[in-house]
Amino acid sequence: MNPPQISVIICTHNPRADYLGRTLDGLRSQELSAGEWELVLVDNASPEPVAPRFDLGWHPRARVVVEPEMGLTAARLRGISEASAPLLVFVDDDNVLSADYLKRALSLAALWPMLGVWGSGTYTPEWEQEPPAEFAPYLAYLAVQQIPRDRWSNRLFDYDATPAGAGICVRAPVAQAYAAKVRTDPRRKLLGRTGASLSGCEDHDLAFTAIDTGLGTGVFKSLSLVHLMPRGRVAESYLLRLVDGHACSSVILHALRDPTARPPRRNLLSWVRETRLRRALSPIALKIHDAKRRGEARAWALIRSSSEQKVT
């Protein structure tokens, strides 16, 4: 058997069985022959082991590995260490890839040698319960998007051309460079979900590593997937926790990439602007605004704490 061209990595913690089952069904239906890719399922400290619950016998190169350190970043690092192909595709345990996803990912790797990381521009939600209409401006937090056109870039923080983690495609040298960054700077593990935490931006840190290595990032409409959405994700409490976590992670990501970054100064003018803004916001927008502020404040506290630990 020839070496695999793609390593598909699923990181999961205590998965919902029907969702992960559909994720695996989507992979089983791929147009790319199973002999051309491997499947690595990373069980991230699940209370009930994942391996006995799911049949991977249909795939000749499938295996389950256990990563005992809790956290998405730790699980992805384990997946990177296990991967043997020149291209890695990370799939979340609530993603259903289109049947041509892996084939298109491989084609884009050949057509765009200047890109180190690329991903989906078409995330179609499948709601278990429809979200309230007032959530519409904030659904991007849930990785729901339909981009108008393909985008690519080699500039940091160009988020329109930066893929999210669901279905993200990463060249092996970029993935290995990212793993080395995390090993040398454990603060990067503050990014990414850990247990009940809704932190994020580890996917952006991974994508920006492509730029560090002289390559670019891209987002393509032709890479499409269905994002399975349980009813809990349309609860206001979940959305506010998600906004808080994203705001915290965004500040940490920017601080990691710009050591000169400092928290905004609070003075009389900023207080006046804040007061006017709060009066103008709708009830849900005000809650979102406050969640962002909480996340940002928590991030600066974490950054100060990590800096003090490095000094001592």
The 8 nearest C-alpha neighbors of each residue, nearest first, counted from 0:
[[1, 2, 34, 3, 35, 59, 60, 36],
 [0, 2, 3, 35, 34, 4, 36, 84],
 [1, 3, 4, 0, 84, 35, 83, 36],
 [4, 2, 36, 35, 84, 5, 37, 1],
 [3, 5, 84, 36, 35, 85, 86, 2],
 [6, 4, 36, 86, 84, 3, 87, 7],
 [5, 7, 87, 37, 84, 82, 36, 38],
 [8, 6, 88, 38, 89, 87, 37, 39],
 [7, 9, 89, 39, 40, 78, 90, 38],
 [10, 8, 40, 90, 91, 41, 89, 11],
 [11, 9, 41, 74, 40, 42, 91, 8],
 [10, 12, 42, 43, 14, 92, 41, 9],
 [11, 13, 45, 43, 14, 42, 44, 10],
 [12, 14, 45, 46, 11, 15, 47, 49],
 [15, 13, 12, 16, 11, 19, 92, 18],
 [14, 16, 18, 17, 19, 13, 92, 93],
 [17, 15, 19, 18, 14, 20, 52, 53],
 [16, 18, 20, 19, 15, 21, 14, 22],
 [19, 17, 21, 20, 93, 15, 16, 22],
 [20, 18, 22, 92, 16, 21, 17, 93],
 [21, 19, 17, 23, 18, 22, 16, 24],
 [20, 22, 24, 18, 23, 19, 25, 17],
 [23, 21, 95, 19, 25, 20, 24, 94],
 [22, 24, 26, 20, 25, 21, 27, 19],
 [23, 25, 21, 27, 26, 22, 20, 28],
 [26, 24, 22, 95, 28, 23, 27, 96],
 [25, 27, 23, 28, 29, 24, 22, 96],
 [26, 28, 24, 25, 29, 23, 57, 58],
 [29, 27, 25, 26, 98, 24, 30, 97],
 [30, 28, 98, 26, 31, 27, 99, 25],
 [29, 31, 99, 98, 32, 28, 102, 101],
 [32, 30, 29, 102, 101, 33, 35, 99],
 [31, 33, 34, 35, 30, 29, 36, 102],
 [34, 32, 35, 36, 58, 31, 59, 37],
 [33, 35, 32, 36, 59, 3, 60, 0],
 [36, 34, 3, 33, 32, 4, 31, 5],
 [37, 35, 3, 5, 4, 33, 34, 6],
 [36, 38, 60, 6, 61, 7, 3, 5],
 [37, 39, 61, 7, 6, 60, 8, 40],
 [38, 40, 8, 62, 61, 63, 7, 41],
 [39, 41, 63, 9, 8, 10, 64, 62],
 [42, 40, 10, 64, 65, 63, 43, 9],
 [41, 43, 65, 11, 44, 66, 64, 12],
 [44, 42, 66, 12, 45, 11, 74, 41],
 [45, 43, 67, 42, 69, 66, 12, 46],
 [44, 46, 13, 12, 47, 43, 48, 42],
 [47, 45, 48, 44, 13, 12, 49, 43],
 [46, 48, 45, 49, 13, 44, 52, 50],
 [49, 47, 45, 50, 46, 51, 42, 52],
 [48, 50, 52, 51, 42, 47, 53, 45],
 [49, 51, 52, 48, 53, 63, 54, 42],
 [52, 50, 49, 53, 48, 54, 47, 63],
 [51, 53, 49, 50, 54, 48, 16, 47],
 [54, 52, 51, 50, 55, 49, 20, 16],
 [53, 55, 56, 52, 57, 51, 50, 23],
 [56, 54, 57, 58, 61, 53, 62, 23],
 [55, 57, 58, 54, 59, 61, 60, 53],
 [56, 58, 55, 59, 54, 27, 61, 33],
 [57, 59, 56, 61, 60, 55, 33, 38],
 [60, 58, 61, 57, 34, 33, 56, 37],
 [61, 59, 37, 58, 38, 62, 36, 34],
 [62, 60, 38, 58, 37, 59, 39, 55],
 [61, 63, 39, 40, 38, 64, 60, 55],
 [62, 64, 40, 41, 39, 50, 65, 42],
 [65, 63, 41, 42, 40, 62, 66, 39],
 [64, 66, 42, 41, 43, 67, 63, 44],
 [65, 67, 43, 68, 74, 42, 44, 41],
 [66, 68, 44, 43, 69, 65, 42, 74],
 [69, 67, 66, 73, 70, 44, 43, 74],
 [68, 70, 193, 44, 43, 67, 73, 194],
 [71, 69, 193, 73, 72, 192, 74, 68],
 [70, 72, 74, 192, 73, 191, 75, 193],
 [71, 73, 75, 74, 70, 191, 188, 76],
 [72, 74, 76, 70, 71, 75, 68, 77],
 [75, 73, 71, 77, 72, 76, 43, 10],
 [76, 74, 78, 72, 77, 73, 71, 79],
 [75, 77, 79, 73, 78, 74, 178, 72],
 [78, 76, 74, 80, 75, 79, 81, 73],
 [77, 79, 75, 81, 76, 80, 8, 82],
 [78, 80, 76, 82, 77, 81, 75, 174],
 [79, 81, 77, 78, 82, 76, 175, 83],
 [80, 82, 78, 79, 77, 83, 39, 64],
 [83, 81, 79, 6, 80, 84, 78, 87],
 [82, 84, 81, 6, 85, 3, 2, 5],
 [83, 85, 5, 4, 6, 86, 3, 82],
 [86, 84, 171, 170, 4, 5, 87, 83],
 [87, 85, 170, 5, 84, 171, 169, 6],
 [86, 88, 6, 169, 5, 168, 7, 170],
 [89, 87, 168, 7, 167, 166, 8, 6],
 [90, 88, 8, 166, 167, 7, 9, 87],
 [91, 89, 166, 9, 165, 8, 88, 94],
 [92, 90, 94, 93, 165, 9, 10, 89],
 [91, 93, 19, 94, 11, 22, 9, 90],
 [92, 94, 227, 18, 91, 19, 226, 22],
 [95, 93, 226, 91, 22, 92, 225, 96],
 [94, 96, 22, 225, 25, 224, 21, 97],
 [97, 95, 224, 25, 100, 94, 98, 225],
 [96, 98, 100, 224, 99, 223, 95, 25],
 [97, 99, 29, 100, 30, 28, 96, 25],
 [98, 100, 102, 97, 30, 101, 103, 29],
 [101, 99, 103, 97, 102, 98, 222, 96],
 [102, 100, 104, 103, 99, 105, 31, 29],
 [101, 103, 105, 99, 31, 104, 100, 106],
 [104, 102, 106, 100, 105, 101, 99, 107],
 [105, 103, 101, 107, 106, 102, 100, 108],
 [104, 106, 108, 102, 103, 107, 101, 109],
 [107, 105, 103, 109, 108, 104, 110, 102],
 [106, 108, 110, 104, 109, 105, 111, 103],
 [107, 109, 105, 106, 111, 110, 112, 104],
 [108, 110, 106, 107, 111, 112, 105, 104],
 [111, 109, 107, 108, 112, 106, 113, 105],
 [110, 112, 113, 108, 107, 109, 114, 106],
 [113, 111, 114, 109, 108, 110, 115, 107],
 [114, 112, 111, 214, 215, 115, 213, 216],
 [115, 113, 215, 214, 216, 112, 111, 116],
 [114, 116, 209, 214, 170, 215, 169, 216],
 [117, 115, 169, 216, 168, 206, 114, 209],
 [118, 116, 217, 168, 216, 218, 162, 167],
 [117, 119, 167, 218, 162, 168, 166, 219],
 [120, 118, 222, 121, 219, 223, 218, 166],
 [119, 121, 220, 219, 218, 146, 145, 222],
 [122, 120, 223, 145, 119, 220, 144, 123],
 [123, 121, 143, 144, 224, 225, 223, 226],
 [122, 124, 225, 226, 121, 143, 224, 125],
 [125, 123, 226, 225, 126, 227, 143, 122],
 [126, 124, 227, 228, 226, 127, 123, 225],
 [127, 125, 228, 128, 129, 124, 229, 227],
 [126, 128, 229, 230, 228, 125, 129, 227],
 [127, 129, 126, 230, 130, 229, 233, 228],
 [128, 130, 126, 131, 127, 233, 230, 132],
 [131, 129, 233, 128, 132, 134, 126, 135],
 [132, 130, 133, 134, 129, 233, 135, 234],
 [131, 133, 134, 135, 130, 129, 136, 137],
 [132, 134, 131, 135, 136, 283, 130, 137],
 [133, 135, 132, 137, 131, 136, 138, 130],
 [134, 136, 137, 133, 138, 132, 131, 130],
 [137, 135, 134, 138, 133, 139, 132, 284],
 [136, 138, 134, 135, 139, 140, 141, 238],
 [137, 139, 140, 141, 135, 136, 143, 134],
 [140, 138, 143, 142, 141, 137, 144, 136],
 [139, 141, 138, 142, 137, 242, 241, 143],
 [140, 142, 139, 138, 143, 137, 232, 241],
 [143, 141, 139, 140, 144, 122, 138, 163],
 [144, 142, 139, 122, 141, 138, 124, 123],
 [143, 145, 122, 121, 146, 139, 142, 120],
 [144, 146, 121, 120, 122, 147, 143, 220],
 [145, 147, 120, 148, 144, 121, 220, 149],
 [148, 146, 145, 149, 220, 120, 150, 121],
 [149, 147, 146, 150, 220, 219, 120, 218],
 [148, 150, 219, 218, 220, 151, 147, 146],
 [149, 151, 160, 218, 217, 148, 219, 159],
 [152, 150, 217, 160, 216, 218, 149, 215],
 [151, 153, 215, 216, 154, 160, 217, 150],
 [152, 154, 215, 210, 216, 214, 155, 151],
 [155, 153, 152, 157, 156, 210, 215, 207],
 [154, 156, 157, 207, 153, 210, 158, 152],
 [155, 157, 158, 154, 161, 207, 203, 253],
 [158, 156, 155, 159, 160, 154, 161, 152],
 [157, 159, 161, 160, 156, 162, 155, 203],
 [160, 158, 157, 161, 150, 218, 162, 151],
 [159, 161, 151, 217, 150, 158, 218, 157],
 [160, 162, 158, 159, 216, 217, 157, 218],
 [163, 161, 118, 218, 117, 160, 167, 164],
 [164, 162, 165, 202, 167, 161, 203, 118],
 [163, 165, 202, 167, 166, 162, 89, 90],
 [166, 164, 90, 167, 91, 163, 89, 94],
 [165, 167, 90, 89, 118, 88, 164, 119],
 [166, 168, 118, 164, 89, 165, 88, 117],
 [169, 167, 88, 117, 116, 87, 118, 166],
 [170, 168, 116, 87, 86, 115, 171, 174],
 [169, 171, 86, 173, 115, 172, 85, 87],
 [170, 172, 85, 174, 173, 86, 175, 169],
 [173, 171, 175, 174, 170, 176, 85, 169],
 [174, 172, 176, 175, 171, 170, 209, 177],
 [175, 173, 171, 177, 176, 172, 178, 169],
 [174, 176, 178, 172, 177, 173, 171, 179],
 [177, 175, 173, 179, 178, 174, 172, 180],
 [176, 178, 180, 174, 175, 179, 205, 208],
 [179, 177, 175, 181, 180, 176, 76, 174],
 [178, 180, 182, 176, 177, 181, 175, 183],
 [181, 179, 177, 183, 178, 182, 184, 176],
 [182, 180, 184, 178, 183, 179, 185, 187],
 [181, 183, 179, 180, 184, 185, 178, 187],
 [184, 182, 180, 181, 179, 185, 178, 186],
 [183, 185, 181, 186, 182, 180, 187, 188],
 [184, 186, 187, 181, 188, 182, 183, 189],
 [187, 185, 188, 184, 189, 305, 181, 190],
 [186, 188, 185, 189, 181, 190, 184, 201],
 [187, 189, 190, 186, 185, 72, 191, 181],
 [188, 190, 187, 186, 191, 248, 198, 185],
 [191, 189, 201, 188, 199, 187, 248, 200],
 [192, 190, 199, 201, 198, 71, 72, 200],
 [193, 191, 198, 197, 71, 196, 70, 199],
 [192, 194, 70, 196, 69, 195, 71, 191],
 [193, 195, 196, 192, 70, 69, 12, 197],
 [196, 194, 193, 197, 192, 198, 70, 240],
 [195, 197, 193, 192, 194, 198, 244, 191],
 [198, 196, 244, 192, 241, 195, 199, 240],
 [199, 197, 244, 192, 191, 245, 196, 248],
 [198, 200, 191, 190, 201, 245, 248, 192],
 [201, 199, 203, 202, 248, 190, 191, 204],
 [202, 200, 204, 191, 190, 203, 199, 205],
 [201, 203, 205, 164, 200, 204, 163, 206],
 [204, 202, 206, 200, 205, 201, 207, 161],
 [205, 203, 201, 207, 202, 206, 200, 208],
 [204, 206, 202, 208, 203, 207, 177, 201],
 [207, 205, 203, 208, 204, 209, 116, 202],
 [208, 206, 210, 204, 209, 205, 203, 155],
 [207, 209, 211, 205, 210, 206, 177, 204],
 [208, 210, 115, 214, 207, 212, 211, 206],
 [211, 209, 214, 213, 207, 215, 208, 212],
 [212, 210, 208, 209, 213, 207, 214, 215],
 [211, 213, 209, 210, 214, 208, 173, 176],
 [214, 212, 210, 211, 209, 215, 153, 113],
 [215, 213, 210, 209, 114, 115, 113, 212],
 [216, 214, 153, 114, 210, 152, 115, 209],
 [215, 217, 116, 117, 114, 151, 152, 161],
 [218, 216, 151, 117, 160, 150, 161, 152],
 [217, 219, 118, 120, 150, 160, 117, 119],
 [220, 218, 149, 120, 221, 119, 222, 118],
 [219, 221, 120, 222, 121, 149, 119, 146],
 [222, 220, 219, 223, 120, 119, 121, 103],
 [223, 221, 119, 220, 219, 100, 120, 121],
 [224, 222, 121, 119, 97, 221, 122, 96],
 [223, 225, 96, 97, 122, 95, 123, 226],
 [224, 226, 123, 95, 124, 94, 122, 227],
 [225, 227, 124, 94, 123, 125, 93, 122],
 [228, 226, 125, 93, 124, 94, 225, 126],
 [227, 229, 126, 125, 127, 226, 230, 232],
 [230, 228, 127, 231, 232, 126, 227, 128],
 [229, 231, 128, 127, 232, 233, 228, 126],
 [232, 230, 234, 229, 233, 237, 228, 128],
 [233, 231, 230, 234, 237, 229, 228, 238],
 [232, 234, 130, 231, 230, 235, 238, 237],
 [235, 233, 237, 236, 231, 232, 238, 230],
 [234, 236, 238, 237, 239, 233, 232, 240],
 [235, 237, 239, 234, 238, 240, 233, 241],
 [238, 236, 240, 234, 235, 239, 232, 241],
 [237, 239, 241, 235, 240, 236, 242, 234],
 [238, 240, 242, 236, 241, 237, 290, 243],
 [241, 239, 243, 237, 238, 242, 244, 236],
 [240, 242, 238, 244, 239, 243, 197, 245],
 [243, 241, 239, 245, 244, 240, 291, 290],
 [242, 244, 294, 290, 240, 291, 246, 241],
 [245, 243, 198, 197, 241, 247, 242, 246],
 [244, 246, 248, 242, 247, 243, 199, 198],
 [247, 245, 294, 249, 243, 291, 248, 244],
 [246, 248, 294, 298, 295, 244, 245, 250],
 [247, 249, 251, 245, 250, 246, 199, 190],
 [250, 248, 252, 246, 251, 247, 245, 253],
 [249, 251, 253, 252, 247, 248, 254, 298],
 [250, 252, 254, 248, 249, 253, 298, 255],
 [253, 251, 249, 255, 254, 250, 248, 256],
 [252, 254, 256, 250, 255, 251, 257, 249],
 [255, 253, 257, 251, 256, 252, 260, 258],
 [256, 254, 252, 253, 257, 251, 258, 187],
 [255, 257, 253, 254, 252, 258, 251, 260],
 [256, 258, 254, 259, 260, 255, 253, 252],
 [259, 257, 260, 254, 255, 256, 253, 261],
 [258, 260, 257, 261, 254, 256, 255, 253],
 [261, 259, 254, 258, 257, 262, 253, 255],
 [260, 262, 259, 263, 254, 299, 258, 264],
 [263, 261, 264, 299, 260, 296, 295, 250],
 [264, 262, 261, 265, 260, 269, 266, 295],
 [263, 265, 266, 262, 269, 261, 267, 268],
 [264, 266, 269, 263, 270, 267, 268, 262],
 [267, 265, 269, 268, 270, 264, 271, 263],
 [266, 268, 270, 269, 271, 265, 272, 273],
 [269, 267, 271, 270, 266, 272, 265, 273],
 [268, 270, 272, 266, 271, 267, 265, 273],
 [269, 271, 267, 273, 268, 272, 274, 266],
 [272, 270, 274, 268, 273, 269, 267, 275],
 [273, 271, 269, 275, 274, 270, 276, 268],
 [272, 274, 270, 276, 271, 275, 269, 277],
 [273, 275, 271, 277, 272, 276, 270, 278],
 [276, 274, 272, 278, 273, 277, 271, 279],
 [275, 277, 273, 279, 278, 274, 272, 280],
 [278, 276, 274, 280, 279, 275, 273, 285],
 [277, 279, 275, 276, 280, 274, 281, 273],
 [280, 278, 276, 277, 275, 281, 285, 274],
 [281, 279, 277, 285, 284, 278, 276, 282],
 [280, 282, 284, 283, 285, 279, 278, 277],
 [281, 283, 285, 284, 286, 280, 287, 277],
 [284, 282, 286, 285, 281, 287, 133, 280],
 [285, 283, 287, 281, 286, 282, 280, 288],
 [284, 286, 288, 282, 283, 287, 280, 281],
 [285, 287, 283, 289, 288, 284, 290, 282],
 [286, 288, 284, 290, 285, 289, 239, 283],
 [289, 287, 285, 291, 286, 290, 284, 292],
 [288, 290, 292, 286, 291, 287, 285, 293],
 [291, 289, 243, 287, 293, 292, 288, 239],
 [292, 290, 243, 294, 288, 246, 289, 293],
 [291, 293, 289, 295, 290, 294, 296, 288],
 [294, 292, 290, 296, 291, 295, 297, 289],
 [293, 295, 247, 243, 246, 297, 291, 292],
 [294, 296, 247, 298, 292, 297, 293, 246],
 [297, 295, 293, 299, 298, 294, 292, 300],
 [296, 298, 300, 294, 295, 299, 293, 301],
 [299, 297, 247, 295, 301, 300, 296, 251],
 [298, 300, 302, 296, 301, 297, 303, 295],
 [299, 301, 297, 303, 298, 302, 304, 296],
 [302, 300, 304, 298, 299, 303, 305, 297],
 [301, 303, 299, 305, 304, 300, 306, 298],
 [304, 302, 306, 300, 301, 305, 299, 307],
 [303, 305, 301, 307, 302, 306, 300, 308],
 [304, 306, 308, 302, 307, 303, 301, 309],
 [307, 305, 303, 309, 308, 304, 302, 310],
 [308, 306, 310, 304, 309, 305, 303, 311],
 [307, 309, 305, 311, 306, 310, 304, 303],
 [310, 308, 306, 307, 311, 305, 304, 303],
 [311, 309, 307, 308, 306, 305, 304, 303],
 [310, 308, 309, 307, 306, 305, 304, 303]]
